[in-house]
Amino acid sequence: TKKITIAIDGFSSTGKSTVAKQLAKELGYVYVDTGAMYRAVTLYALRKKYISEINFDTAALINDLPIIKLKFIFNPEVGFGEMYLNDEKVEKEIRQMEVSQYVSKVAAVPQVREMLVAQQQEMGREKGIVMDGRDIGTVVFPDAELKIFMTASAQERAQRRYKELSERGEEVTYKEVLENVEGRDLLDTTRKDSPLVKAEDAKEIDNSHLTLAGQFERILELYHEAI
Ligand code: C5P
């Protein structure tokens, strides 16, 4: 069968990465989590103190972009590529709440987007890829054969994320997580450069009331329609 490009976009914590990974595994495709790339750049900016509660030195970050090296390295034990920032594995660090708090600000910087979009397009050049993010179907791969737009209520998403973070031992409250989810939704949908919107030809899946299995079944159906 021919290999296609699959774009999965949607709000934060809709479970995009879970289905995207599952789908990539099923099809033998490469999975790319573009959120991890924005998160790694954010981690870099936080470590350099370019961004904090009171300031954001975008000029300094832009100046450093050429020396920020991002790489996914496939880990057979987990079955997908893990994020490396300048040769350091940062898979855990980029999922921390602090990074989540700042990532949408970093992702709103056009020069950051330009660099990451170019890298993403390069990764997808040979198709056979499942990429998840916010602008994959609209900007990165407008010609993707299959585009999926995932939604779920903010409460549902915050509940899932809260569970995930608590299980990992992070000390957060449900309220903080809900505020973060809603805050990122707002920033992601209102930013000037590549705001989160459903591509016209994307298929929407609201998974508020779907089981993982039900959701995956629906996506496989859409895949078979697309090829
Ligand atoms: O997918 P995840 O929630 O990890 O993404 C973190 C943040 O990165 C998003 O809230 C968004 O601000 C940004 N992002 C983006 N474009 C993408 C992927 C993520 O702007 N393609």
Boltz pocket constraint, residues with backbone or C-beta under 6 A from the ligand:
constraints:
  - pocket:
      binder: B
      contacts: [[A, 12], [A, 13], [A, 34], [A, 35], [A, 36], [A, 38], [A, 39], [A, 103], [A, 104], [A, 105], [A, 107], [A, 108], [A, 132], [A, 133], [A, 134], [A, 135], [A, 136], [A, 184], [A, 188], [A, 194]]
      max_distance: 6.0
